[in-house]
Amino acid sequence: MSAVEPFQAALKALRANKLRSMLTALGIIIGVAAVIVVVSLVQGLERSVLKQIERAGSQTLFVRPLMPQDIPFDQFVKVKNRDLTQDDLKALQRAVPQVTQVTPLAITNSEVKANGRTTSTTLVMSDDSYLELNDITLTLGRNFVPSDLRLGNKVAIIGPKVVEKLDIKGNPIGKLLQTPTLSLEIVGVLEERGTTIGNDPDSNVIIPLSTGLALLTDQQRRQLFFQVRIDPKISADDGADLVGDALRRIKGLKPKEQEGFRVFSPKQFASIIGSITGIITSVAGGMVSIALLVGGIGIMNIMLVSVTERTREIGIRKAVGAKRKDVLLQFLIEAALLSVFGGTAGILLGYGLGAIVGKALLGTVGRIPLWAVVSAFAVPAAIGVIFGLYPAAKASKLDPIEALRYE
């Protein structure tokens, strides 16, 4: 038998039972598609988060209070001072000459009303440097001015979806928004940026921090977030070390005492995001890969049925000279082809679904890494061979005389 004949025989057998072959491959299709969708979404999430970090610039550091997940909980409860206040902000600017800008940030959820309509929103509280620091532009109106910050003026910059949800007609500048405790005058409208999972900047309402302090709890007022811009003459990582050391001095911490804050450079932030998404990919990919195992069992089951149905055919082939390895190879090729066809269809389906879901949830299409595509071909092929090995071996061991007697 030539090298091509087993492939031809396998293809002929699969074409003879098209519907059964398609249904058998369905388990592999679903498993591969699920893996591709998960990888695509996780990659899209990482890309979306990194894009937000990039918008802030390569010289922007992120400073936040220590959180329980940062260190073991028994150590976390021993940390006495986890405060980051406006006084710390001012002290940091004085202590580190390389710091060119410090932007405070507090976030809370609230409802806003206008025109008899109500919507939930995220209230972002900051100052006049927030928009420029995060590369956010306005389509209408103005940014905050010094008097807004100094006097705590009740003004707001709103996202385009807020305008839509509250059905604000005409030019929204100068119109009022009502929160449970504040009446805010709209002074600006943000440019549309798109949504991501857990983050919809187009539905945000930005107000001066001095205006929003009354809406925060005492703990929230004492545990602000900072964005710190570092002079480009030094690297962001070196800047992170300078800021960390300065905050330790400001807080009066001893050399080995655990600090109650964290300072991240964009590079460190990206590394953390990469680690998190890597874990998510591994766990989620492992879970959905169960579908591949189920698909492999389905292939083995159908191949066993096929061996039983084609017992007489196997007997005839062996009677006219087919060797045991020829029969073994033919059935292995059939199982592998089923898996590879399923893997190919699963890649195409997964990429399409991943693009649709990613665009809807993340506003971006995740890049599918080469390893995921290679795995989508290699793993199903391996599954086809492994789960097809027993039926193929069973077929190859049939006695030709007994097989010819089979009805």
N, C-alpha and C positions, 0 to 999 in steps of 0.2 A: 504493500500500500504506500502510495506517495504521501509526502508531507501535507499536500493540499486536500487530499480526500477526506480526512477526518473533519476538517472545517466544512467542506461541502456537505457531508453527511449530517453534521450537526445542524447546519443552517436549514437543510431540507426538512429535518425532523421538527425544528422549531416553527417553520412556515406551515407545516401540516397541521399544527395546533396553535394557530395564531392567538385566539382568544385566551386559551389556557396559558400560553407563554406570557401574554401581556399581564394577565392577572397574577401570575407567579412573580413577575418582575415588579409588581406594584409595591410590594413590601420594601424592596431595595430603593425604588423611586422615592417613596415617602421618607425613608430613613436618610438618604443622601440629601434630599431637598431640605429636610429639617436641619441637618447639620450646616448646610450652606446658608440657610436663612439666619440661624443663630450666629454663625461667624460673621455674616454680613452686618447684622444689627449691632453686634458688639464692636466690630471695627468702625461702624458708622458712629456709634456712641463715643468711642475714643476720639475719632476725628472731629466730632462736633465739640467735645470738651476742649481739645487742644486748639481748635480754631478760636474759641473764646479766650483762651490763655494768650494766644498770639495777638488778638485784638488789643490786649492790654500792653503789649510790647515786651521785648526781650529784657528790658531793664526794670521791669515792674515786679516787686516782691509781694507776697501775700502773707499777712500776719493775722493770726487768729488765736483765740483762747485755747488752752489745752482741752481736749475732749476725752471722754472715757475710753474710746477705742484707740487712743494714741499710745497708751501704756497699760500695763496690767492694772486692774481696778483697785487692788489693794494699795498700789503706789499712788494711783490717781487721788484717792480720798485723803491721802496725807499731804497733798499739795495745798499749801495755805492760801496762796494768792494767785488766782486765775483771772484777775481783772486786767482789762485794757481800756483805759479811759481817754477822754479828750486831753486831760493833763499829761498822760503818757505820750500822746501824739505830739504835743508841743515840746515836751522834754526831749523826745527822739529827734525832732528837727534841730534842736539846739545842740544835741550831743554828737551828731554825725554830720559833718560838713558835706559828705558825699550824697546825702539825702536831698534831693531837689524838690520832692513833693510827697506829702503824706495825705491820703484821702481816707476819711473815716467812712464806715459803712455799717448800717444796721438794717435788718430786714424783718418784716412782720407781715402777717396776712390780715386783710380787712375787707369789708364790703364797702362799695361806693355806690351812690345813687345819683341819678339825674333823669329828668323827664319822666318821672314815675317808674323808672326801671332800676334794677339792682343787679350788680355783678360782683363776683369775688375777684380780688386782685392781690398782687404782692406789692406792698408798700416798700420802696427802696428809699432809705434816708441817707443822704450824703451831702456834699457841698458842690460848689461850682466847678470843681476840677473833675468830677466823676465822669461826665460825658467825654471830655477830651482824653482822659486817661484810658478809657475803655473803647475809644474809637467809635463813639455813638454820635450820630448826626441827627439834626432836627429837620423836619420838613416844613414846620410852621412855628412861629413864635420865637422865643428867646430862651437862653439859659438863665440860671439863677444869677443874681447880681449881689454884690457885697451886702447891701442893705437887707436883702431877703434872709441872708444867713445871720446877720447881726441882730435883726429885730424879730427873727422867727416868723417872717411873713407867711401867711397861709396861702401859698402858691404851689402849683403842681405842674409837672411835665408828664404827659400821659402817652401810653402806647397806642398805636392805631386801632388795635382790637377793642380798646376801651371805648373809643369813639363809636365803633360799630355796635358793640354790645349795648351801649346806653342810648343808641339811636340819636346821637347828637347831630343835628342838621346844620348845614352851613359851616361857617368858620367857628371852630370851637374856642378860639382864643378869647379870653374874657368871661367865658361861661363858668358856672359853678358846679363843683362836685361835692357831695355830702358823704362824709364818713360818719360812723356812730358818734364821734365827738368833735369833728372838724368840718368847717365849710371851706373848701379850697378853690381858689381861682385858677383856671387853666391858663398857663403862660406859654406852653410849648407842646408840640406833638412830635413824637419820635418817628424816625424812619423805620419802615418795616424790616425786621431782621429774620423772621422765621422762628419756628418752634423746635425744641428738642425735648426728649423725655425728661419730665420733671422740671422743665424750664421753658417758660413762654414769655420772653422779654417784651413781646408786642402787647401783652396784657398788664404790664407793670405800670405803676404810678410812682414817679420819683418826686420826693418832697425834701426840703432842707432838713438836715438832721436837727437843727435847733427847733424846728416846727414840730418834728415827730417825737421828740424826747418824751412828751407827755403821754404818748401812746405806748411807751415801752415800760416793762416791769423794771424794778430796781436792779435786778440781776442783768437784764438786757442793756441797761444804761451803763453798767460797769464792765460789760464784756462785749466791746465793739470789735469789729473787724477793721483792719487797715490795708490799704494798698499803698505801697511805698515805691516811689520811683528813684532809681539810683543813677548817679552821674555816669554817662557812657564811658568815661575814662577808666573805670574799673569794671570787672566782670560782675554779673548778677550774683554768682556764687560767693565771690568775695564780699559783695555788698550784703548778702544774707548773713555772713559771719559778723560783719561790723554791726548790723542792726541787732542781731541776737546778743552780742556782747554788750551793746549799749543798753538794751532793755534789761539785761541782768543787773547792770549797775544801777539803772533807774529804780529797779525793784529792790535793790539792796540784797541780792541773793549771795549766799556763800558759794565758794568755788564748786563744791560737789552737790549743791542743793538743786533739786529738780525744779526747772522753771515752769511757770503756768501758762506758757504760750508756745506757739510754733511759728517758725519763719520759713517760707518756701520760696525758692527761686523758680522761674519757669521750667528750668531743666529738672529740678527736683520734683516739681508738680507733675511734669510729663512722665517722669519715671514711676511715680506713684500710680498715676492713671493707667500706665502701661501694665503695671503689676496687677492692678485690680481687674482690668479687662482680660488679662491673661488667665487669671483664676476663673473668672466668669465663663470664658470660652472653654476652658478645660472641663469645668463642672457641667455646664449646659450641654457642651458637645458630647460628654460621656453619657448624659441622661438620654439625649435624643438618639444616640448610637444604639440604644437598645432596640430601636426599630430596625436597624440593620441586622441585628441578631435574629429578630423575629422573621425578617425577610429571608435570611439564610436557612432557617428551619423550614420555611415554606418551600424553598428551592429543593431541599433534601427530600421533603415529603413528595413533591411532584415528580422528582426524578425517580424515586422508588416506585411510584405508580407507573411511570413511563417504562421502567425496566420490566415490570410485570406485564404491561400491555404488549411489549415488543419482544417477549421471550422467544416467540417463534422466529422473528426476524433475526435475533441474535444467533439462534441455532443455525439458521441458513447461512449467515455470514461466516460463522466459525466452520461450518461444514465445507464451504468452498475455499477455505484457506486463511480466513482472517485470524490473526493471532490474538492472544489474550490482551497484549498491550494495545492493539489496535482498537478493540472494543472499549478498553479502559479509557483510552485517549479520547474516543468519540464522545463518551458520556461526560467526561471531565470538561471537554470543550463546550458542550451544550450548557452545562451548569455555569461555566465561566462567562459565556456569551450572554446568558440571561442576566447575570449580575452586571456585566459591563454595559449592556443596553439600558438596564435600570439605572446604573450610575450616571450615564450620559444624560438620560431624560431627567434624572433628579437634579443634576447640576443646572440644566436649563430652567427647570421649574423653580428651583431654589433661588437662582439669580433673579428671575422675574419677580417672585414674591418678595425677596429681600429688598429689591429696588422699590417696589410699591410701598411696602410697610415702612422701610427706612425713610423714604421721602415724606410719608405722612406723619411719622412720629419724630423723626430727627431733623427733617429738612435737608437731608443729604443722603447719598447712596454710599454705603460702606464698601471699601475696597476689599475684594475677596483675595486673600493671600495665595501665592502659588502652592504652598503646602496643602491648603484646603482642597484645591482642584486636583492635585496629584493624589491625595488621599481618597478623594471621591471616586477616582478611577481604580486605584490600587486596592483599596479595602474591599469594595464589592467583588473585584476579580478574585482576591484571596478568599473571600467568603464563599464565592461560587466553587472554587477548587476544593476548599476544606469541606463544605457541606455536600459537595457532589462526589467526594472521594468514596464514601461508603456505597452509594447506589452504583457508581461506576465499577467499583471492585466486585460488587455483587453480580453485576451484569457480566463482567469478564470471567467469572468463575463458573458460569453456567455450563453444564455438560451439553455438548451439541446434540447428542442423541435424545436426552431428556427434553431439551428445548424444542426439538422438532416434533416431539410427541405432544407438546403443550397446546391446548385449545383455548 
